[in-house]
Structure formats: structure tokens, C-alpha cells
């Protein structure tokens, strides 16, 4: 594989030339400070931009154009890392070596950038039919999390714990905010995104990257230069632990426990933490501490899991159980976390999780999306490359894991209690 970055005044291009895959992938990221973005408006804009365009004003016309290019898949997504909001637009297309037309690559890239640069708007008003359809669909998407009790508990607990922080806000936005979005304001959002965002283009595939760059320069133009640095880490300070219980409409109680994480070194964030959280509660199988204590040995829950948002300095444990088991479950959770801080970690388990992690890593290397994502975030945020993991993970010791354990501090416990049911 050949990694190469092309730097220009208004955008950077990150490329991986590889013959491992039969498809190719390009992604354009607009990156800006999430605190300056109307999230509902941005979410709607992303959907509108790939639904139709000025040159393909109907969904059918867009579908026909894709058929002529052997049906490349175009998608959009909004994600966040620290205070960085990524509005991403991607195209997945066949490796040109399998296509007889010599100009297939250029046609794909011309089509892709045409969609992004020529939105379906006129005189400052977005197309009414597309606007209304996508707005209705976004309203529906905003409520999907309520269908799953765990998703609901995690989202509602974040609102309670982080009421004045971006950590408590949903990337999709809120209904009230979306209602205020107009056909005019979403056009203004489009102009703002192009003018105020950093721009990064990611490309991977068996391609002549110098040729690809030539086509990008031919079909894509971004006039503004944005140099603002956006923090990649959000600090979540240690605080006195609070508890909150609410009644819910579900048949199962949800326990959600939050921990702040003290500042991690780059080595801890990239390497040691990967093994630490697998041993504590996010490994595959049934042998991490949380699963062992809550399910295997004590049968206290239907499921349990955890998530470490290291760049938000937050660790979350979530458990589905009966309300009568909440107090007992919390004791075992406390025990598991305390054992990690005290270094009560089986040496054999450390080696098992190292081996499992490196096995999973090799699987991710077989993903075209995982490879380009890893390279991109290595360049912009210092994420370790795959060969660095292979070199550093074997060096992780019990003492390194214990050091991370001492950096966890419980700050919040949220219980979404199951609905009361009358016996028939």
C-alpha cells in the first residue's frame, strides 16, 4: 500500500493506493466547530444534497445517471470527534480496471462533484418537494431512538448529565429546531458549510492517484481558506456522583453509569486503553469483568455493555435488568472498576485480550473503509497506524492498565425504571 497526502490551500487530499479491493472509495469531509452549527439544519442539508441535485432534479433522474455508471453508491453522514463536526459525503464505485470505458473514473468523479456543487436550489430557495420530503423523514428519524430502551436511557441520561454541553446534544438535532428550518435557511447553511469548514478528501483504491488529483482539481473548487484549529479533546471533569431515577414505558429497567476519565497520554489513549476496556467490559465473549460478575456468576441482567468515548473523556456502562436488581448490580459494577484500579487483573486475561485485539485489528485491515479512516485520523489527530498497534500492544503491562483504572471517577448513575404491570 502506498500512502500519500496532497496539501493545497483550501483542502487536503489523503490517498491510499492499494490493489486489495475490487471497489474504490472517495469521501469529502467538511469539518468545523460543532458549537457553531445548527445541527437540525445541517442534518437536513446532508440528506437533501444526495437526494436530488440541480442537474438531476428527480430521484428517478438521479437513479438513471447512477445506472450509467454501474450504480455507484453515494451516501452522507454526520459524525463528531471532540468539538469537530464532520459532514461527510462519499461515493463507492467499481475499480475502473473492471470497466471497459476508458473514461469511467473521470465520469464517476465528475458525477460525484456535480452532485455536491450543484444542489437542487434556485434563487436562494431549496426545491420545495425535496425539502418537505426530507424534512418529514428527519422528523421520523429523530424519534427512532425511543423504540429501544437502551438507546432511550443513554440519550436521556446524557441530556440530564450534560445539559449545557455538546455531549448532551444529538447530532440529528431536535424537533423544535428542525421546525424552524426553511427552504431559505438551508441554502444559507450550504453556503456556510463551504465557506467556514475545513475540507478534506479521502481516496482509496487501485488507482493512479496523480490522475485522480488531476480530476479533482478539474471538477472541484472551494474558494475559502480555513485555518481555525478545533479541539479534538473534550475534558469531562471529575465531580460528585449524582443519581437520577425516572419511570419509563418499557418492560425492562435500564441502568446507565457514567465515569469521567482523567487526561490520558497518547500512548494510553492509543494502546493501553484498548486492552483496559476490553478486560473491564467491552470484549467479545463472556469473560470480561462486567459480564462475568453481572451475568455469568450472579444472573443479574439480561445484557450489559460499555462504551469508552476517550476524546470526550467519558466511559459509560449500560445494563438491562429487573428494577429489583439495580442495587446489587451497582455493587458488582463498583467492584469491577475498583479491581481495575487496584491492579486485580489476571495476567492470562491480559494476554488473551491482547491476542484478541490484534486478531480484530487484522480483520479491520481487510476493510477499505477502516483503512482510509485509520490513515485519515492518524494524520489529523494522531491515531496510531495498524503497524504501531502491532508493535506497542504486546508491551502493555498490568501496571499500565492499573494506571488507567485510577483515572476513572464515577460521576452519574441513571435508572430508567420499567413500567408497572398488573397481574391478570
N, C-alpha and C positions, 0 to 999 in steps of 0.2 A: 504493500500500500504506500502511496505517495501523498503526504500531507503538504499542503501549500496554502498560504494566506496571501491574498492580494488586497493591499490597502489603498483606498482612494479618499479624496477629500470628503465626500458625502456618504460613503458606505464602504464596508469591508466585505470581502468575499472569502469564505472558508471552504476549502475543497479537499476531498479525498478521492484520488484516482485508484480504483480497485476493480479487479475482474471477478470478485467473489459473487456478484449478484446478477440476475437477469433483468433487473429493473434499475432505473436511475431515479434520483430524488433531488428536488430543489425546494428550498424553503426561504422565504423572505420574512425577516423579523423586524417589526417596528418596536423599538424599546424606549420606554420613557418612565418617568416617575409616577407611580400609581396614585400618589397623593394629589396629582394634578389632573386626573382623568375622571370623567363621568362614566362609571362602569356600565350602567344600563345602556347608555348611548353607544359606548364602544362595542359592547356585545352585539347590539343590533346592527351596527355598521359592519362588523365582521360577517354576519350572516348575509346581509344584503350584497356585499361585494362579490360573493361567489355564487349567488343565486341567479342573477342575470347581469348583463352589462349593456353599455350603450350600443355596441355592435352586435350583441346577442340579447335583444330585449325580452325574449320569452324563454321560458325553461326549455321548450322544445327546440328552439334555435340553438341554444347552448348545447343541448344533447346531440344534435346533428353535427355540430362543429367538433365535439369530442369523438364522435364515431369516425370522422375523417382522420383522426389522429390515433386510432386504435384504442379509444376510450381511456385516456389518462385520467387519474383520479385526483381531483382538486379538493382541498379541504382548508378549514381555518380553525384556529384555536386561540384561546386567551389563557395565559399562564402567568405565574408570579414567582420571582426569586428575590427575597428581600423586598426592597422597595421598587424593584424593576418589574414593570408590566410588559409582557411580550405579546404583541398582537401578530400572530403568525399565519402565513398563507403559503400552502405547499402544493406541489404537483408531483405526482408519482407516475412515471411513464416508462415504456419499454426501452431497453437498451437498443440504441439505433442500429447496432450490428445485426439485429434480427429483422430489420425492416428494409425492404428493397429501395424505398425512396431515399435518394442521397441527401435531400434537404429536410429529412424528418426531424432531426434535432433542432434546426433553426425554426421550423414550423411550431414545434412544441413550445419553445421558449417565447416565440413571438405571440402565440396564443395566450400563454400564461401572463405575460406582462401586459398584453392588451386588456385582459380582464381586470387587472389591478389598476391600470392607469386610466381606464375609460369607464367609470361607474355609470349606472343607469340613472342619471340625473340630468336635468335641463333647467337652465336659468336659476340655479340655486335651490331647486326642489327635487327631491328624490322621486322616482317613479311611484305613483300612488298605489297601484296594485301590489307591487312587490313589498312596499313599505308596510302596508296594512297586514299582508300575509305573514311576513317575518315577525312583525310586532306581536301578532296574536300567538305565534308559535313560541316566541320568547317568554310571553306571559305563562304559557303552559309549562315550559321548561323550568321556570323559577320555582314551581311547586312540586317538582318531581322528587325532591329530597324528602318530602313529607310522607312518601309512600313506604319508606324504610325507617324503622325506629332508630337504628344506629346512626344513620345519616342525620336524622332529625335531632337526636340528642347531641351529637357533636356540633352541628351548626348552631343550635340554640344555646349551647353552653359557651361557645366562642363569643356569641353576642353578649352574654352576661359577663364573661371574664374580661373581654377586650372591647368595651362599648365605645371607646374613643380612639381605637387603633385600627389600622388596616387589617390586622389579624382577625377582627370580628366581622369583617365585611365579606360578602360573597362576590366572586368575580363576575357572576352573571348579573349582579345588581339587584334592585328591589322594584316591586310593582309600582310604587308611588313615583319613583324616579323615572321608570320607563314610561309611565303615562304622560310625563311632561315632554318627552322626546317628540319632535316634529319632523316633517319632511325637510324643513329648512335647517334645523339644528343638526341633523345627522349629516348633511352636506358640509356644514361648518366643522363637524368632528372629523370628517375625511380630510379636509384641508389642514386641520390642526395636527392630525397624525403625521402627515407627510412633512409638515413644516417643523414640528417640535420634537420628533423622535430621532433617536439614533437608528441607523439602518444597517442590518447585517444580512448577508445572503449566504446560505449553506448549500453546497452541492456535493453529491457523492454518486459514483458510478464508474463504469468503464468508458471514460470519456477523455478526449483531448481537452484538458482544462483551459489551455490558451485559446482554443477555438470557442469554448463556452464563454469565456470572458469577452471575447470579441462580440458575441451575440448579445450578451448582457448590456454592453456599452452601446450597442446599436438600438436596443429596444427599451431600455430602462433609463430613466433620468430622475434624479432627486436633487433639486437646486440648493436646499438649505444644508449648512454645516452645523451639526450639533455636537458640542464638546462637553456638555454637563456630565459630571460624574454622579452616578446614582448608587446609593449604598446597597451592597449585596447582603448585608447582615442586619437583622433587626434584633436589638437587645431586649430580652424579656427579664426584668429584674426579679430578684428573689423578694417575696412578700409573705405576710402572714396568710396561712391557708384559710380559705373560706369554704363553706359548704352551702349547697343550694339544692332543695328538693322541689319538684313540681309534679303535678298529676298529668298523665298522658292518656291518649286514646288507644294505646297498643296493649297487646296481651302479654307483653314481656317487659320487665324492668330493664332500664339501661343505666349502667354506672360508668361515668367518664371521669378520669382522674388526670389532672394536668401537673406537669413539673416544668419549672424553669431550668435552663441549663446555663451554668456559668461559661464564660468565654473559653472556647476550645482553641488549641493551636491548630495550625494547618494539618499537621501530622495526625492529631487526634480526630479532626473532622473527616479527613480523607480515609484514614485506615483504621485506627483503633476503635472508633465509634461503630464502624460497620460490624465488627465482631461483638462489641459490647451489647448492642441492641438485639442482635440475633440470640445471644445467650439469655438476655433478660426476658424478651417477649415477642420477637418478631422473626423467628426462624421457621423454616418449614418443618413439618412433622409435629410431634407431641412432646418434645424433650426440652423446650426452653423452660425457664423457671416459672413464669406465669402460668403456662399451660399445665405444667406438672402439678403445681400447687392448687390451682383453681379447678381443673378438670380431672386430671388423672388420679390424684390422691384424695381429693375431697368432694368431687362431683358437685361443685357449687354453681356451675354455669352451663349454659348451652354453647357458648363460644366466648373467646376472648382474643384480643389482638392489641396491637400498639402501633404507633407511628411517630417517628422522630423527624421533626422539621428543624434540622440543625441550623439553617440560616435564619430561622425565626426564634432560635434559642428555646424551643418548646418540645416537650415529649408528652404524648397522650396515650393513656391506656383506656381501652373501652371493653366493657363486659356486658353480655346479655344473660340475665339471671332472674330468679324469683325475688320479689322485694324482701322476703324474709331472710335472704342470704346476703344482703348487701353488707352488713356489718362484718360478718365472718369473712367475706371475700376481701374487704378492705384490709383486714388484718394480714391476710396472706400476701396481698399486694405489697403492703409495707415491709413485710418480711423479705420478699424477693428483692426489693430495691435496696434495703439495708444490707443484705448479704453481698450485693454487688459492691457497695461502698466499703464493706469490711474485708473484701477480698475472699469471700467464701465461694470460690468458683472452682469447679472441678477441672483439673488440668487436662484430663482427657476430653472434656466437653469443649475446652478452648481449641484443642487441635481438631476436633470434629467440625466445629463451626468454621475454622479457617479453611479446611478442605472443602466444605460445602460452599463457602463463599467463592472460592476460586473456581469451583465447578460451575456455579451460576454465572460467573464472570465470563467463562469461555462460551457459554450459551449466548450471552449478550453480544459477544463479538461476532456472532453469526447474524446479527440484526443490522440491516442497513441503517435503520433509524437510530439504534443505540450507538453505532459507531460515530455517526456525524454529530449526534448530540453530545457524546463524550468529548470529542475534539473541540466542538464549539465552546462548551463550558470550561474546558481546560484553558482555552485562550482568553476568555473574558472573566473567569472567576477563580482560576487556579485549581479546578477539579483535577484529580490525578488521572493520568492516562492508564490504559489497561496494563502496560508493561510495568508501570510503577507499582500497581497493586500486587502484581506477581512477586515483585522484589521486596515489598515492605510488609505485606500481611504476615508472612512467616515470622517476622521479628516481634510481633505483638506478644506481650507478656501479661501475666496476671496483674502485675503491679501497674501496668499502663491502663488496664481495664478498671482497676480499683480507683485510680486517679480520676477517671471519668465518673465513676459512681459517686464520688464525693461532690461532684459538681451538679448533681440533681437535687432539686428542692421542691417538695410538693407545695403547690400554690392554690389548688382548687379541686373540689370534689362536687360533681353534679350528678343528681339522681333523677331520672325520668321514671316515675313510678307507673306500673301497669294499671290499667283501668280495673275498677272493682266489678266483679261478676257475681250475680245472684245464682245460687244453686237452684236447679229446677227440681 
